[in-house]
């Protein structure tokens, strides 16, 4: 799944799975760097999606505010 098509929910689910692995008792040190790098990618993706959604919501609200009552 490409980064552009991954949903916010899927990204958060994957991020939660990574955090669970990292916080678990059996941390795989050979995979830790990969997990942390993937978590950082997912966090960036989620932040971008949040910013885009905020912009869209602001636009809708602005449109609604400019319509006559």
Phi and psi restraints in degrees (range 20) as a CNS / XPLOR table:
assign (resid 1 and name C) (resid 2 and name N)
       (resid 2 and name CA) (resid 2 and name C) 1.0 -75.3 20.0 2
assign (resid 2 and name N) (resid 2 and name CA)
       (resid 2 and name C) (resid 3 and name N) 1.0 160.1 20.0 2
assign (resid 2 and name C) (resid 3 and name N)
       (resid 3 and name CA) (resid 3 and name C) 1.0 -62.8 20.0 2
assign (resid 3 and name N) (resid 3 and name CA)
       (resid 3 and name C) (resid 4 and name N) 1.0 -29.8 20.0 2
assign (resid 3 and name C) (resid 4 and name N)
       (resid 4 and name CA) (resid 4 and name C) 1.0 -72.0 20.0 2
assign (resid 4 and name N) (resid 4 and name CA)
       (resid 4 and name C) (resid 5 and name N) 1.0 -29.0 20.0 2
assign (resid 4 and name C) (resid 5 and name N)
       (resid 5 and name CA) (resid 5 and name C) 1.0 -98.4 20.0 2
assign (resid 5 and name N) (resid 5 and name CA)
       (resid 5 and name C) (resid 6 and name N) 1.0 -8.6 20.0 2
assign (resid 5 and name C) (resid 6 and name N)
       (resid 6 and name CA) (resid 6 and name C) 1.0 -69.5 20.0 2
assign (resid 6 and name N) (resid 6 and name CA)
       (resid 6 and name C) (resid 7 and name N) 1.0 133.8 20.0 2
assign (resid 6 and name C) (resid 7 and name N)
       (resid 7 and name CA) (resid 7 and name C) 1.0 -80.5 20.0 2
assign (resid 7 and name N) (resid 7 and name CA)
       (resid 7 and name C) (resid 8 and name N) 1.0 159.7 20.0 2
assign (resid 7 and name C) (resid 8 and name N)
       (resid 8 and name CA) (resid 8 and name C) 1.0 -58.7 20.0 2
assign (resid 8 and name N) (resid 8 and name CA)
       (resid 8 and name C) (resid 9 and name N) 1.0 -45.0 20.0 2
assign (resid 8 and name C) (resid 9 and name N)
       (resid 9 and name CA) (resid 9 and name C) 1.0 -61.1 20.0 2
assign (resid 9 and name N) (resid 9 and name CA)
       (resid 9 and name C) (resid 10 and name N) 1.0 -44.9 20.0 2
assign (resid 9 and name C) (resid 10 and name N)
       (resid 10 and name CA) (resid 10 and name C) 1.0 -62.4 20.0 2
assign (resid 10 and name N) (resid 10 and name CA)
       (resid 10 and name C) (resid 11 and name N) 1.0 -42.7 20.0 2
assign (resid 10 and name C) (resid 11 and name N)
       (resid 11 and name CA) (resid 11 and name C) 1.0 -62.3 20.0 2
assign (resid 11 and name N) (resid 11 and name CA)
       (resid 11 and name C) (resid 12 and name N) 1.0 -43.1 20.0 2
assign (resid 11 and name C) (resid 12 and name N)
       (resid 12 and name CA) (resid 12 and name C) 1.0 -66.6 20.0 2
assign (resid 12 and name N) (resid 12 and name CA)
       (resid 12 and name C) (resid 13 and name N) 1.0 -40.3 20.0 2
assign (resid 12 and name C) (resid 13 and name N)
       (resid 13 and name CA) (resid 13 and name C) 1.0 -61.4 20.0 2
assign (resid 13 and name N) (resid 13 and name CA)
       (resid 13 and name C) (resid 14 and name N) 1.0 -44.4 20.0 2
assign (resid 13 and name C) (resid 14 and name N)
       (resid 14 and name CA) (resid 14 and name C) 1.0 -65.3 20.0 2
assign (resid 14 and name N) (resid 14 and name CA)
       (resid 14 and name C) (resid 15 and name N) 1.0 -40.2 20.0 2
assign (resid 14 and name C) (resid 15 and name N)
       (resid 15 and name CA) (resid 15 and name C) 1.0 -63.3 20.0 2
assign (resid 15 and name N) (resid 15 and name CA)
       (resid 15 and name C) (resid 16 and name N) 1.0 -42.9 20.0 2
assign (resid 15 and name C) (resid 16 and name N)
       (resid 16 and name CA) (resid 16 and name C) 1.0 -62.5 20.0 2
assign (resid 16 and name N) (resid 16 and name CA)
       (resid 16 and name C) (resid 17 and name N) 1.0 -37.7 20.0 2
assign (resid 16 and name C) (resid 17 and name N)
       (resid 17 and name CA) (resid 17 and name C) 1.0 -64.9 20.0 2
assign (resid 17 and name N) (resid 17 and name CA)
       (resid 17 and name C) (resid 18 and name N) 1.0 -41.0 20.0 2
assign (resid 17 and name C) (resid 18 and name N)
       (resid 18 and name CA) (resid 18 and name C) 1.0 -64.2 20.0 2
assign (resid 18 and name N) (resid 18 and name CA)
       (resid 18 and name C) (resid 19 and name N) 1.0 -45.6 20.0 2
assign (resid 18 and name C) (resid 19 and name N)
       (resid 19 and name CA) (resid 19 and name C) 1.0 -60.3 20.0 2
assign (resid 19 and name N) (resid 19 and name CA)
       (resid 19 and name C) (resid 20 and name N) 1.0 -41.6 20.0 2
assign (resid 19 and name C) (resid 20 and name N)
       (resid 20 and name CA) (resid 20 and name C) 1.0 -60.8 20.0 2
assign (resid 20 and name N) (resid 20 and name CA)
       (resid 20 and name C) (resid 21 and name N) 1.0 -42.2 20.0 2
assign (resid 20 and name C) (resid 21 and name N)
       (resid 21 and name CA) (resid 21 and name C) 1.0 -64.2 20.0 2
assign (resid 21 and name N) (resid 21 and name CA)
       (resid 21 and name C) (resid 22 and name N) 1.0 -44.2 20.0 2
assign (resid 21 and name C) (resid 22 and name N)
       (resid 22 and name CA) (resid 22 and name C) 1.0 -66.1 20.0 2
assign (resid 22 and name N) (resid 22 and name CA)
       (resid 22 and name C) (resid 23 and name N) 1.0 -37.9 20.0 2
assign (resid 22 and name C) (resid 23 and name N)
       (resid 23 and name CA) (resid 23 and name C) 1.0 -82.9 20.0 2
assign (resid 23 and name N) (resid 23 and name CA)
       (resid 23 and name C) (resid 24 and name N) 1.0 -9.5 20.0 2
assign (resid 23 and name C) (resid 24 and name N)
       (resid 24 and name CA) (resid 24 and name C) 1.0 -70.0 20.0 2
assign (resid 24 and name N) (resid 24 and name CA)
       (resid 24 and name C) (resid 25 and name N) 1.0 171.4 20.0 2
assign (resid 24 and name C) (resid 25 and name N)
       (resid 25 and name CA) (resid 25 and name C) 1.0 -74.1 20.0 2
assign (resid 25 and name N) (resid 25 and name CA)
       (resid 25 and name C) (resid 26 and name N) 1.0 -28.0 20.0 2
assign (resid 25 and name C) (resid 26 and name N)
       (resid 26 and name CA) (resid 26 and name C) 1.0 -108.7 20.0 2
assign (resid 26 and name N) (resid 26 and name CA)
       (resid 26 and name C) (resid 27 and name N) 1.0 64.0 20.0 2
assign (resid 26 and name C) (resid 27 and name N)
       (resid 27 and name CA) (resid 27 and name C) 1.0 -68.7 20.0 2
assign (resid 27 and name N) (resid 27 and name CA)
       (resid 27 and name C) (resid 28 and name N) 1.0 126.5 20.0 2
assign (resid 27 and name C) (resid 28 and name N)
       (resid 28 and name CA) (resid 28 and name C) 1.0 -87.5 20.0 2
assign (resid 28 and name N) (resid 28 and name CA)
       (resid 28 and name C) (resid 29 and name N) 1.0 100.0 20.0 2
assign (resid 28 and name C) (resid 29 and name N)
       (resid 29 and name CA) (resid 29 and name C) 1.0 -62.0 20.0 2
assign (resid 29 and name N) (resid 29 and name CA)
       (resid 29 and name C) (resid 30 and name N) 1.0 -28.1 20.0 2
assign (resid 29 and name C) (resid 30 and name N)
       (resid 30 and name CA) (resid 30 and name C) 1.0 -69.3 20.0 2
assign (resid 30 and name N) (resid 30 and name CA)
       (resid 30 and name C) (resid 31 and name N) 1.0 -23.4 20.0 2
assign (resid 30 and name C) (resid 31 and name N)
       (resid 31 and name CA) (resid 31 and name C) 1.0 -106.0 20.0 2
assign (resid 31 and name N) (resid 31 and name CA)
       (resid 31 and name C) (resid 32 and name N) 1.0 -6.8 20.0 2
assign (resid 31 and name C) (resid 32 and name N)
       (resid 32 and name CA) (resid 32 and name C) 1.0 -59.0 20.0 2
assign (resid 32 and name N) (resid 32 and name CA)
       (resid 32 and name C) (resid 33 and name N) 1.0 -47.1 20.0 2
assign (resid 32 and name C) (resid 33 and name N)
       (resid 33 and name CA) (resid 33 and name C) 1.0 -61.4 20.0 2
assign (resid 33 and name N) (resid 33 and name CA)
       (resid 33 and name C) (resid 34 and name N) 1.0 -44.1 20.0 2
assign (resid 33 and name C) (resid 34 and name N)
       (resid 34 and name CA) (resid 34 and name C) 1.0 -61.1 20.0 2
assign (resid 34 and name N) (resid 34 and name CA)
       (resid 34 and name C) (resid 35 and name N) 1.0 -43.5 20.0 2
assign (resid 34 and name C) (resid 35 and name N)
       (resid 35 and name CA) (resid 35 and name C) 1.0 -62.7 20.0 2
assign (resid 35 and name N) (resid 35 and name CA)
       (resid 35 and name C) (resid 36 and name N) 1.0 -43.8 20.0 2
assign (resid 35 and name C) (resid 36 and name N)
       (resid 36 and name CA) (resid 36 and name C) 1.0 -66.3 20.0 2
assign (resid 36 and name N) (resid 36 and name CA)
       (resid 36 and name C) (resid 37 and name N) 1.0 -40.9 20.0 2
assign (resid 36 and name C) (resid 37 and name N)
       (resid 37 and name CA) (resid 37 and name C) 1.0 -63.3 20.0 2
assign (resid 37 and name N) (resid 37 and name CA)
       (resid 37 and name C) (resid 38 and name N) 1.0 -42.7 20.0 2
assign (resid 37 and name C) (resid 38 and name N)
       (resid 38 and name CA) (resid 38 and name C) 1.0 -65.3 20.0 2
assign (resid 38 and name N) (resid 38 and name CA)
       (resid 38 and name C) (resid 39 and name N) 1.0 -40.7 20.0 2
assign (resid 38 and name C) (resid 39 and name N)
       (resid 39 and name CA) (resid 39 and name C) 1.0 -59.9 20.0 2
assign (resid 39 and name N) (resid 39 and name CA)
       (resid 39 and name C) (resid 40 and name N) 1.0 -42.2 20.0 2
assign (resid 39 and name C) (resid 40 and name N)
       (resid 40 and name CA) (resid 40 and name C) 1.0 -62.7 20.0 2
assign (resid 40 and name N) (resid 40 and name CA)
       (resid 40 and name C) (resid 41 and name N) 1.0 -41.4 20.0 2
assign (resid 40 and name C) (resid 41 and name N)
       (resid 41 and name CA) (resid 41 and name C) 1.0 -61.4 20.0 2
assign (resid 41 and name N) (resid 41 and name CA)
       (resid 41 and name C) (resid 42 and name N) 1.0 -44.6 20.0 2
assign (resid 41 and name C) (resid 42 and name N)
       (resid 42 and name CA) (resid 42 and name C) 1.0 -65.4 20.0 2
assign (resid 42 and name N) (resid 42 and name CA)
       (resid 42 and name C) (resid 43 and name N) 1.0 -38.9 20.0 2
assign (resid 42 and name C) (resid 43 and name N)
       (resid 43 and name CA) (resid 43 and name C) 1.0 -63.0 20.0 2
assign (resid 43 and name N) (resid 43 and name CA)
       (resid 43 and name C) (resid 44 and name N) 1.0 -44.5 20.0 2
assign (resid 43 and name C) (resid 44 and name N)
       (resid 44 and name CA) (resid 44 and name C) 1.0 -60.7 20.0 2
assign (resid 44 and name N) (resid 44 and name CA)
       (resid 44 and name C) (resid 45 and name N) 1.0 -44.0 20.0 2
assign (resid 44 and name C) (resid 45 and name N)
       (resid 45 and name CA) (resid 45 and name C) 1.0 -61.5 20.0 2
assign (resid 45 and name N) (resid 45 and name CA)
       (resid 45 and name C) (resid 46 and name N) 1.0 -45.9 20.0 2
assign (resid 45 and name C) (resid 46 and name N)
       (resid 46 and name CA) (resid 46 and name C) 1.0 -63.1 20.0 2
assign (resid 46 and name N) (resid 46 and name CA)
       (resid 46 and name C) (resid 47 and name N) 1.0 -41.3 20.0 2
assign (resid 46 and name C) (resid 47 and name N)
       (resid 47 and name CA) (resid 47 and name C) 1.0 -62.3 20.0 2
assign (resid 47 and name N) (resid 47 and name CA)
       (resid 47 and name C) (resid 48 and name N) 1.0 -41.9 20.0 2
assign (resid 47 and name C) (resid 48 and name N)
       (resid 48 and name CA) (resid 48 and name C) 1.0 -62.4 20.0 2
assign (resid 48 and name N) (resid 48 and name CA)
       (resid 48 and name C) (resid 49 and name N) 1.0 -43.1 20.0 2
assign (resid 48 and name C) (resid 49 and name N)
       (resid 49 and name CA) (resid 49 and name C) 1.0 -65.4 20.0 2
assign (resid 49 and name N) (resid 49 and name CA)
       (resid 49 and name C) (resid 50 and name N) 1.0 -38.5 20.0 2
assign (resid 49 and name C) (resid 50 and name N)
       (resid 50 and name CA) (resid 50 and name C) 1.0 -64.6 20.0 2
assign (resid 50 and name N) (resid 50 and name CA)
       (resid 50 and name C) (resid 51 and name N) 1.0 -46.1 20.0 2
assign (resid 50 and name C) (resid 51 and name N)
       (resid 51 and name CA) (resid 51 and name C) 1.0 -61.3 20.0 2
assign (resid 51 and name N) (resid 51 and name CA)
       (resid 51 and name C) (resid 52 and name N) 1.0 -42.6 20.0 2
assign (resid 51 and name C) (resid 52 and name N)
       (resid 52 and name CA) (resid 52 and name C) 1.0 -64.1 20.0 2
assign (resid 52 and name N) (resid 52 and name CA)
       (resid 52 and name C) (resid 53 and name N) 1.0 -41.4 20.0 2
assign (resid 52 and name C) (resid 53 and name N)
       (resid 53 and name CA) (resid 53 and name C) 1.0 -65.9 20.0 2
assign (resid 53 and name N) (resid 53 and name CA)
       (resid 53 and name C) (resid 54 and name N) 1.0 -42.6 20.0 2
assign (resid 53 and name C) (resid 54 and name N)
       (resid 54 and name CA) (resid 54 and name C) 1.0 -58.2 20.0 2
assign (resid 54 and name N) (resid 54 and name CA)
       (resid 54 and name C) (resid 55 and name N) 1.0 -43.1 20.0 2
assign (resid 54 and name C) (resid 55 and name N)
       (resid 55 and name CA) (resid 55 and name C) 1.0 -63.8 20.0 2
assign (resid 55 and name N) (resid 55 and name CA)
       (resid 55 and name C) (resid 56 and name N) 1.0 -41.5 20.0 2
assign (resid 55 and name C) (resid 56 and name N)
       (resid 56 and name CA) (resid 56 and name C) 1.0 -65.1 20.0 2
assign (resid 56 and name N) (resid 56 and name CA)
       (resid 56 and name C) (resid 57 and name N) 1.0 -42.5 20.0 2
assign (resid 56 and name C) (resid 57 and name N)
       (resid 57 and name CA) (resid 57 and name C) 1.0 -64.7 20.0 2
assign (resid 57 and name N) (resid 57 and name CA)
       (resid 57 and name C) (resid 58 and name N) 1.0 -43.3 20.0 2
assign (resid 57 and name C) (resid 58 and name N)
       (resid 58 and name CA) (resid 58 and name C) 1.0 -58.6 20.0 2
assign (resid 58 and name N) (resid 58 and name CA)
       (resid 58 and name C) (resid 59 and name N) 1.0 -42.0 20.0 2
assign (resid 58 and name C) (resid 59 and name N)
       (resid 59 and name CA) (resid 59 and name C) 1.0 -62.2 20.0 2
assign (resid 59 and name N) (resid 59 and name CA)
       (resid 59 and name C) (resid 60 and name N) 1.0 -44.5 20.0 2
assign (resid 59 and name C) (resid 60 and name N)
       (resid 60 and name CA) (resid 60 and name C) 1.0 -62.9 20.0 2
assign (resid 60 and name N) (resid 60 and name CA)
       (resid 60 and name C) (resid 61 and name N) 1.0 -44.9 20.0 2
assign (resid 60 and name C) (resid 61 and name N)
       (resid 61 and name CA) (resid 61 and name C) 1.0 -63.5 20.0 2
assign (resid 61 and name N) (resid 61 and name CA)
       (resid 61 and name C) (resid 62 and name N) 1.0 -40.7 20.0 2
assign (resid 61 and name C) (resid 62 and name N)
       (resid 62 and name CA) (resid 62 and name C) 1.0 -61.8 20.0 2
assign (resid 62 and name N) (resid 62 and name CA)
       (resid 62 and name C) (resid 63 and name N) 1.0 -42.9 20.0 2
assign (resid 62 and name C) (resid 63 and name N)
       (resid 63 and name CA) (resid 63 and name C) 1.0 -62.2 20.0 2
assign (resid 63 and name N) (resid 63 and name CA)
       (resid 63 and name C) (resid 64 and name N) 1.0 -43.7 20.0 2
assign (resid 63 and name C) (resid 64 and name N)
       (resid 64 and name CA) (resid 64 and name C) 1.0 -63.9 20.0 2
assign (resid 64 and name N) (resid 64 and name CA)
       (resid 64 and name C) (resid 65 and name N) 1.0 -40.5 20.0 2
assign (resid 64 and name C) (resid 65 and name N)
       (resid 65 and name CA) (resid 65 and name C) 1.0 -66.0 20.0 2
assign (resid 65 and name N) (resid 65 and name CA)
       (resid 65 and name C) (resid 66 and name N) 1.0 -28.7 20.0 2
assign (resid 65 and name C) (resid 66 and name N)
       (resid 66 and name CA) (resid 66 and name C) 1.0 -87.1 20.0 2
assign (resid 66 and name N) (resid 66 and name CA)
       (resid 66 and name C) (resid 67 and name N) 1.0 -10.3 20.0 2
assign (resid 66 and name C) (resid 67 and name N)
       (resid 67 and name CA) (resid 67 and name C) 1.0 -77.4 20.0 2
assign (resid 67 and name N) (resid 67 and name CA)
       (resid 67 and name C) (resid 68 and name N) 1.0 143.8 20.0 2
assign (resid 67 and name C) (resid 68 and name N)
       (resid 68 and name CA) (resid 68 and name C) 1.0 -65.2 20.0 2
assign (resid 68 and name N) (resid 68 and name CA)
       (resid 68 and name C) (resid 69 and name N) 1.0 147.2 20.0 2
